[in-house]
Amino acid sequence: MIGKLTGTLLEKNPPEVLLDCHGVAYEVQVPMSTFYNLPAAGERLSLLTQFIVREDAQLLYGFATAPERQAFRALIKIAGVGPRTALAVLSGMGVDDLVQAIALQEAARLVKVPGIGKKTAERLLLELRGKLGADPGAVHGPALSAAQADIQQALEALGYSDKEASAALRALPAQTGVSEGIKLALKALAR
């Protein structure tokens, strides 16, 4: 029903924004990936939206990009996954990370999202396979070697996000050992 809103950003209170569209202010729930890229209050903003009507509420969800909205729509079609859980997934990991986790069938990456347990993660992997624009056999990057997986796990244990650790891994020379890779990655992340 409501596919897109364009107006002036009035307020930002995570995960909700108040968007004034010609005198009518809409409360819109957004994932943190969208929230972090919002302009300052008073600036113009366009959001793609998903309108959800429930017995007790009418809710509006907003997204900065079409792939985010597509992922949200795919997530809420899964039994047991509501809009709040879908928003948590998109807040906890980017769409590219979600697509890669599904292609590689990595439940561990999904379990890191608050509110996602092992069974839910496995159901998401099963039901989303091939539905987010990724060929089930294709991966958006090479699979990690054992050393790279160890380096990534060490970086995440030190408090770096999945996205930061992945970026540091891509910057490492091929065939880097675990201890040397951790040192190089930490130097790159410290910049």
KOLLUM-542128 format. One line per field, with one value per residue: residue number from 1; chain; x, y, z of N, C-alpha, C in turn. Coordinates in pm, whole numbers, plus 32768, in hexadecimal, padded with zeros to 4 digits. Atoms other than C-alpha are relative to their C-alpha. Example, Ala and Ser with C-alpha at 12.3 -4.5 7.8 and 13.67 -1.06 7.14 Angstrom:
<pts>
pos	1  2
unit	A  A
n.x	8059  7FAE
n.y	7F89  7F89
n.z	8000  7FFA
ca.x	84CE  8557
ca.y	7E3E  7F96
ca.z	830C  82CA
c.x	805A  7FB3
c.y	8078  806D
c.z	8000  8049
</pts>
This chain:
<pts>
pos	1  2  3  4  5  6  7  8  9  10  11  12  13  14  15  16  17  18  19  20  21  22  23  24  25  26  27  28  29  30  31  32  33  34  35  36  37  38  39  40  41  42  43  44  45  46  47  48  49  50  51  52  53  54  55  56  57  58  59  60  61  62  63  64  65  66  67  68  69  70  71  72  73  74  75  76  77  78  79  80  81  82  83  84  85  86  87  88  89  90  91  92  93  94  95  96  97  98  99  100  101  102  103  104  105  106  107  108  109  110  111  112  113  114  115  116  117  118  119  120  121  122  123  124  125  126  127  128  129  130  131  132  133  134  135  136  137  138  139  140  141  142  143  144  145  146  147  148  149  150  151  152  153  154  155  156  157  158  159  160  161  162  163  164  165  166  167  168  169  170  171  172  173  174  175  176  177  178  179  180  181  182  183  184  185  186  187  188  189  190  191
unit	A  A  A  A  A  A  A  A  A  A  A  A  A  A  A  A  A  A  A  A  A  A  A  A  A  A  A  A  A  A  A  A  A  A  A  A  A  A  A  A  A  A  A  A  A  A  A  A  A  A  A  A  A  A  A  A  A  A  A  A  A  A  A  A  A  A  A  A  A  A  A  A  A  A  A  A  A  A  A  A  A  A  A  A  A  A  A  A  A  A  A  A  A  A  A  A  A  A  A  A  A  A  A  A  A  A  A  A  A  A  A  A  A  A  A  A  A  A  A  A  A  A  A  A  A  A  A  A  A  A  A  A  A  A  A  A  A  A  A  A  A  A  A  A  A  A  A  A  A  A  A  A  A  A  A  A  A  A  A  A  A  A  A  A  A  A  A  A  A  A  A  A  A  A  A  A  A  A  A  A  A  A  A  A  A  A  A  A  A  A  A
n.x	8051  7FA5  7F85  7F8E  801C  7F9A  8025  7F9B  7FE6  8019  7FC2  7FBE  7FFA  7FEE  7FF6  806F  7FEF  807B  7FED  806C  801D  8063  8059  8026  7F85  8009  7FA0  7FCD  7F99  7F97  7F8F  7F90  7FB0  803B  7FFA  7F7B  7FE7  8064  7FCD  8021  808C  801B  7FD6  805D  7FE7  8059  7FF7  8059  8049  8054  806F  8032  8078  801B  807D  7FF5  7FAA  7FDB  7F73  7FBB  7F71  7FBD  7F7F  7FB3  7FE8  805D  7FDB  8027  8090  8016  7FD7  8066  8078  7FE4  7FF7  8082  8050  7FDA  8050  7FBB  7FAD  8053  7FB9  7F9C  7F8E  7FC5  7FB8  7F89  7FA2  7FC7  7FB0  7F89  7FA7  802B  803E  7F95  7FD5  806D  7FFD  7F8A  8019  8060  7FBB  7F9D  8047  7FBC  8060  7FB9  8007  8088  8015  7FC7  8066  8056  8085  7FFB  7FC4  7FCB  806B  8031  7F96  8004  8079  7FE6  7FA5  8049  806C  7FD3  7FA1  8027  806C  7FD1  7FB3  7F83  8007  7FD4  7F79  7FA1  7FDD  7FCB  7F77  7FD0  8012  7F8B  7FAA  8000  7FB4  804F  806F  7FC7  7FE1  807F  8036  7FAF  8022  8085  7FF1  7FC5  8067  801B  807B  7FEF  7FDF  7F77  7FA6  7FFF  7FB4  7F72  7FD5  7FEE  7F85  7F8B  7FC9  802B  7FAE  7FC6  8015  805F  7FC9  7FD6  807B  803F  7FAF  8016  808A  800C  7FBF  805A  8077  7FDA  7FF3
n.y	7F89  7F8F  803A  7FA6  7F80  7F9A  7F8D  7FC5  804F  7FAF  803B  8083  8048  8089  8010  7FBA  7F77  7FB8  7FC4  7FA5  7FFE  7F99  7FE8  807D  803E  8092  8048  806B  8054  801A  804E  7FAB  7FE5  7F87  7F96  7FC5  7FAF  7F97  7F77  7FBA  7FD4  7F8A  801D  804D  808F  805D  808A  8066  802D  8078  7FE4  807E  7FEF  806E  7FEF  7F99  7F90  7FE9  7FDC  7FD8  801C  7FB7  8035  7FA7  803E  8067  8085  800B  8019  8086  805E  7FF6  8045  8090  802F  8006  806D  807D  801C  7FE6  7F88  7F8B  7F86  7FDA  8059  7FDD  7F83  8022  8041  7F99  7FA6  8049  801E  7FC4  805B  804F  8065  8062  8051  8056  8065  8061  804C  8058  804C  7FE4  7FE1  7FBB  7F6F  7FD4  8010  7F8A  7F97  800F  8035  806F  8078  8060  8038  7F95  7FE8  806E  7FEF  7F91  802F  805C  7FC1  7F8E  802C  7FDF  7F9D  7F75  7FDB  804C  808B  8051  8033  7F93  7FB9  7F7C  7FF9  8086  8036  7FE6  8071  8018  7F94  7F86  800F  7FEC  7F71  7FB9  8022  7FB9  7F71  7FF0  8015  7F84  7F98  7FC4  8033  805E  7FB0  7FCF  8072  802A  7F9B  8013  807D  7FE8  7FB3  8053  804E  808C  8063  7FCA  8055  7FCB  7F9B  7F8D  7FC3  7FB4  7F87  7FA6  7FD2  7F9F  7F84  7FC2  7FCF  7F92  7F83
n.z	8000  7FFE  8033  7FEF  7FC1  8010  7FB0  7FA8  7F88  7F89  7F89  800C  7F81  8031  8091  803F  8031  8019  8083  8024  808F  801D  7F8E  7FBE  7FCE  7FF7  7FAE  8054  7FC3  8062  7FCC  7FDA  8079  8039  7F9B  7FFA  8077  800A  7FF8  7F83  7FF4  8050  808A  8054  7FF9  8045  7FD1  8036  7F89  7FFC  7FA6  7FC8  7FB0  7FA4  7FB8  7F9B  8028  808C  7FF3  807A  7FF9  806A  802A  8056  8081  802B  7FCD  7F72  7FFA  8036  7F98  7F97  8030  8002  7F75  7FBC  803A  7FBE  7F89  7F81  800A  8011  8027  7F9B  8013  8081  7FEA  7FB3  805B  8057  7FAD  7FD4  8071  807E  8061  803E  7F9E  7FF6  807B  7FF9  7F98  8038  8069  7FC1  7F99  7F83  7F96  7F94  8018  7FDF  7F70  7FBE  7FFD  7F8A  8019  805F  7FC8  8061  8053  8058  8064  8060  8051  805B  8068  8056  804A  804F  8065  8088  8006  7FF3  8075  8007  802D  7F8F  8013  8012  7F87  8022  7FCF  7FE8  7F7A  7FAC  7FDE  7F6F  7FC0  8007  7FA3  7F7A  7FF3  7FF1  7F7E  7F9C  8007  7FC6  7F71  7FCB  7FFF  8084  803E  806F  8076  7FF0  800A  808D  804C  7FDE  8041  8090  8014  7FE3  8070  8003  7FBA  7F84  7F8B  7F9F  7FA6  8051  8034  7F94  7FEC  8072  7FFD  7F92  802D  8062  7FBB  7FA7  804E
ca.x	8000  810F  8245  831E  8328  83E4  83E9  84A2  8543  84BB  853E  8629  85F0  8684  85EE  84DA  84DB  83CF  83AC  82D9  823B  8184  80F4  80B4  81C1  81F8  829C  837C  8444  8595  86B1  87F1  88A0  87B0  87B0  892A  8918  87FE  8835  881A  86C4  8628  86C0  85FE  85DD  8549  84FF  8474  8368  82AA  8155  80E1  7F85  7F4F  7E1E  7EA4  7F80  7FD5  814F  822E  8390  8489  85C3  86D6  8701  862A  86FB  86BB  8545  8553  860F  8513  83F1  8498  84DC  8377  82ED  839B  82C2  8323  83DD  8323  837C  8437  8517  854C  85B3  86A4  8744  8773  87F7  88ED  897A  896F  88B3  89FB  8A64  8910  8922  8A81  8A1D  88FB  89D5  8ADE  89D4  8A7C  8982  8A8C  8A81  8907  8912  89E1  88AE  87EC  86AA  871D  8758  87EF  86A5  862D  877C  8766  8600  866D  8789  86A3  8582  864B  8732  871D  861A  86F4  8784  889F  88C5  88DA  8A1C  8AB9  8B6B  8BBB  8D25  8E05  8DC6  8EAC  8FD6  9009  910E  902C  8F09  8FE8  905C  8EF6  8E88  8FA9  8F54  8DE6  8E4D  8F13  8DD3  8DE2  8CA1  8C73  8C86  8DCC  8E6C  8E09  8E98  8FE1  8FF0  8FC8  90F5  91D9  92C8  9262  92E7  932F  9358  926E  9354  93E9  928D  9204  9326  92F9  917F  919C  928F  919C  9075  9136  9156
ca.y	8000  80FC  80AF  81E3  8319  8459  8577  862B  8563  85EB  84F9  83D0  82E3  818D  80C8  81C1  82FF  8407  8477  85A9  8584  86C9  86F9  858B  84EF  8378  82A1  81AF  808D  8065  7F68  7FEF  7FD0  80DB  81A0  81D4  8270  8365  84D8  85D5  863C  8742  86A9  8609  848E  837E  8223  80F1  8064  7F2D  7F61  7E4D  7E38  7D60  7D2E  7E21  7F0E  7FA5  7FB8  805B  7FDF  80A9  804D  8112  8015  7F27  7DF3  7E40  7E4D  7D0F  7C5A  7CD7  7C5A  7B06  7AEA  7B38  7A2A  7921  787E  78FA  7A2C  7B6F  7CD4  7D10  7BE0  7C3D  7D9C  7D06  7C2C  7D56  7E27  7D18  7CD6  7D7C  7CE7  7C7C  7BCA  7B21  7AAD  7A27  7975  78D0  786D  77D9  7747  77EB  77D6  7857  79B0  79C5  794D  7A82  7B59  7B9C  7AD2  79CD  7874  7746  76B5  7803  7838  76E0  7725  7874  77CE  76C2  77A3  78C9  77FA  7888  7992  7AC6  7ADA  79E7  78A1  7791  7713  7868  791F  7A92  7A50  7929  7843  7884  77A3  770D  7817  7932  78A9  789E  7A04  7A7C  79C6  7A5F  7BBF  7B91  7B0C  7C50  7D16  7D6D  7D49  7C3F  7D4F  7DE3  7C8D  7C31  7D77  7D3B  7BD8  7C52  7D37  7C1A  7B72  7A12  78ED  79C0  78F3  7920  79DC  7AB9  7AF6  7B65  7C59  7CEB  7D01  7DB4  7EAF  7EED  7F14  8006  8104
ca.z	8000  8060  7F91  7FC3  809C  8051  8144  8258  836E  84B6  85BE  85DF  8704  86B3  860E  85C2  84F3  84CE  8365  8309  81B1  815F  82BC  830D  83EC  83CD  84D7  8419  84AA  83FB  8419  84B0  835E  82DE  8424  8423  82C8  8311  82D7  83F3  8476  8395  8259  813B  8140  8062  80E5  8036  811A  817C  821C  8307  8399  84CB  85A4  86A7  85DB  848B  8464  8363  8324  8259  8196  80EC  7FD2  7F07  7F68  80DA  809E  7FCB  80E1  81E3  810F  80E2  8258  82C8  81E1  82B5  83C0  851A  8499  84CD  846F  85B6  857E  8411  847D  857A  846C  8384  84A4  850A  83B1  825C  8137  8092  81D2  81E9  807E  80B6  81FA  8140  8017  80FE  81EA  8317  8435  8527  8484  84B2  861A  866F  862B  876F  8777  867A  8709  8661  85E7  855C  84AF  840C  839B  8307  824A  81C2  815C  80D5  7FFD  7E9C  7EF8  7F2A  7DCD  7E12  7D5A  7E65  7DC9  7D9A  7EAE  7EAA  7EF7  7F30  8054  8178  81AC  8305  8357  82DF  83AA  84E0  84A2  8479  85B3  8679  8600  865E  87B4  87E2  87AA  8638  8571  8466  835C  83E8  8407  82A1  821A  82D3  8247  80E2  8111  817B  8086  801A  80E2  821A  8358  847F  856F  845E  83CD  851E  854A  83EC  8411  8561  84C8  83A8  8494  8575  8459
c.x	8056  8089  807C  7FD1  8074  7FD2  8075  800D  7FF0  804C  8040  800A  8009  7F9B  7F94  8029  7F76  8017  7F85  7FF2  7F8B  7F99  7FCF  8081  7FE9  806C  802B  806E  8068  806B  8075  805A  7FCC  8011  8088  801E  7F99  8042  7FDA  7F6C  7FF0  8025  7F94  8028  7F98  8018  7F9F  7FBB  7FB8  7F98  7FC7  7F8A  7FED  7F7B  8005  8053  800E  808D  803E  8096  8042  808C  8044  800F  7F97  802A  7FDE  7F6C  7FE0  8024  7F9A  7F83  8014  8002  7F76  7FA3  801C  7FAF  8054  805B  7FA4  8054  806E  807E  8047  8052  8081  806B  8044  8051  8083  8063  7FC8  7FC4  8069  8030  7F97  8000  8076  7FEE  7FA2  8046  8063  7FC2  8045  7F9D  8042  7FFA  7F76  7FE5  8037  7F9C  7FA8  7F74  7FFC  8049  802C  7F93  7FC9  8065  7FFE  7F85  8013  8059  7FB7  7F9A  802B  805F  7FC9  7F96  802E  805B  8085  7FE2  8033  808E  8069  8015  803D  808D  802E  7FE5  8081  8050  7FF9  8048  7FAF  7F8A  8030  801F  7F80  7FC5  804C  7FDD  7F77  8004  803D  7F9F  7FE6  7F84  8025  802E  8090  8065  800B  8052  8096  8036  801B  8083  807E  8034  7FCF  8063  8047  7FDF  7FA6  803D  802C  7F85  7FB9  804B  7FE6  7F72  7FEC  8042  7FA5  7F85  801E  800A  7F81
c.y	807E  7FC8  8055  8080  805E  807A  8033  7FAA  8059  7FCD  7F7A  7FC5  7F6C  7F9F  804D  808C  803C  8052  8053  8006  8061  800F  7F84  7FBB  7F6A  7FCC  7F85  7FB6  7FE1  7FA5  805D  801F  807D  8075  8046  805B  806F  808A  803E  8026  8084  7FEE  7FAE  7F6C  7FB4  7F75  7FA9  7FC2  7F7B  801B  7F7B  801E  7F82  801C  8076  807A  8009  8038  801C  7FEB  8042  7FCB  8060  7FC7  7F95  7F74  7FED  7FE0  7F74  7F96  7FFE  7FB2  7F68  7FC7  7FF2  7F97  7F7A  7FF0  8017  8079  8076  8079  8028  7FAA  8020  8080  7FE6  7FBF  8068  8067  7FBE  7FDF  803F  7F98  7FA8  7F92  7F93  7FA3  7F9F  7F92  7F94  7FA9  7F9C  7FA6  800C  802D  8050  8098  8037  7FF9  8077  8073  7FEA  7FD0  7F8D  7F8B  7FA2  7FCA  8068  801B  7F93  800A  8071  7FD4  7FA7  8049  8075  7FD9  801C  806C  8091  8027  7FB8  7F73  7FA9  7FCA  806D  8048  8084  8012  7F74  7FD3  8015  7F81  7FEE  8070  8081  7FFB  8015  8092  804F  7FE7  8048  8094  801A  7FEB  807C  8075  8044  7FC1  7FA0  804B  8032  7F8F  7FD1  805F  7FF0  7F83  8014  8049  7FAD  7FB9  7F6F  7FA9  8038  7FA1  8046  8070  807D  804A  8054  8082  8065  803B  8068  8084  804A  803C  8077  8085  8050
c.z	8000  7FD9  8015  8042  7FE6  804E  8052  807D  807A  8079  7FDF  808C  7FDE  803C  7FB4  7FD2  7FEB  7F82  7FDA  7F69  7FE9  8070  8047  802B  8014  805E  7FB1  804B  7F94  803D  801D  7F89  7FB9  8061  8003  7F8A  7FEC  8003  8087  8000  7FB4  7F6D  7FB9  8000  7FAF  8035  7FB1  8079  7FEC  806C  8030  805C  8053  8045  8060  7FD6  7F69  8005  7F79  8015  7F88  7FE5  7FA0  7F73  7FE1  802F  8095  800B  7FCD  8068  8071  7FD8  7FFD  808E  8040  7FC5  8044  8081  807E  7FFD  7FE3  7FD8  8062  7FF2  7F7D  800B  804E  7FA8  7FA8  804D  8029  7F92  7F81  7FA3  7FBD  805D  800F  7F87  8004  8069  7FCC  7F98  803B  806B  8088  806B  8070  7FEF  8025  8095  804E  800A  807B  7FDA  7F9D  8042  7F91  7FA3  7F9E  7F92  7F95  7FA6  7F9B  7F8D  7F9B  7FA7  7FA9  7F90  7F73  7FF3  8008  7F8C  7FF5  7FD3  8073  7FF1  7FF7  8084  7FD6  8036  801D  808F  804F  8014  8097  8049  8001  8062  8090  801A  8018  808A  806F  8003  803F  8097  8044  7FFA  7F7B  7FC5  7F8F  7F83  8007  7FED  7F6E  7FAB  801A  7FBD  7F6C  7FE3  8016  7F84  8009  804B  807C  8072  8065  8054  7FB3  7FCA  8069  8017  7F92  8001  806D  7FDA  7F9E  8043  805B  7FB5  7FFD
</pts>
